[in-house]
Amino acid sequence: MKRISNILLAVFILFSVIVLPAQTQDSYAYNSEFTWGINKNSFGGLIGGFTFKSARRINKNMFETFGLEIMNVKNPHEVRLQSSSSGNYFLFGKTHYLYALRTQYGRDIILFTKGPQQGVEVKAVFAAGPTIGIVAPYYVQISDPSSPYYNTVNVPYTGPNDQPFNNIQGSGSLFQGIGNSNIQLGGNFKVALNFELGASKNQVSGFEAGFLLDAYFKKVNLMYSDPSTPVENYSLYPTVFITLFYGSRR
């Protein structure tokens, strides 16, 4: 978390210097845009998820926005371990995946405009909305005790008493338990800075960096926990993020 925060701070300082000359450039008009992006955040993996946003101008410096984010949210206590017998990797103690579908309504406020094919356009981003959390069981591969040939079978992980560490051969497929998911409802709020770097009037590209809070009505149980091995599960997921985006405008 601290490392990502330092990176975001450095980015903000760098672009505050770069964008100042852009204030004097003649702006070029557009009334709507649609973007999609790839997200990296402090509660996700290598790729946190994907974003989609539609915006329409409501006055000279403000846009109305409608967004959708599809994220794989991780518990920070997850540890990737290797099976000593098979060499495959799995997340020991993980019981569930959390796929967050975040719908967002908000405002983009233009702070600095850009000239045609030059400069950087900077927006302040504010958005909030409901979150649908899809909580799917996490499957592991274990040795099949009924097989004389040491075959494996995929089962939902329910704890070290049912699936001891030495009996786990690897993890199941990513979406294997999606049909047995539960739904947990919540909400989200986002504040960010959006840097548009594209050189074309009709195409848009750049990045967005900021803070997002995901809050659920109750704790989302992603990790196994009992009195002998207590692990904290959360209902609040505060995260810093950066999203690389691309799209079109008119």
Secondary structure, 3 states (H helix, E strand, C coil): CHHHHHHHHHHHHHHHHHHHHHHHCCCCCCCEEEEEEEEEECCCCCCCEEEEEEEEEEECCEEEEEEEEEEEECCCCCEEEECCCCCCEEEECECEEEEEEEEEEEEEEEEECCCCCCCCEEEEEEEEEEEEEEEEECEEEEECCCCCCCCEEEEECCCCCCCCHHHEEEECCCCCCHHHCEEEEEEEEEEEEEEECCCCCCEEEEEEEEEEEEEEEEEECCECCECCECCCCEEEEEEEEEEEEEEEEC
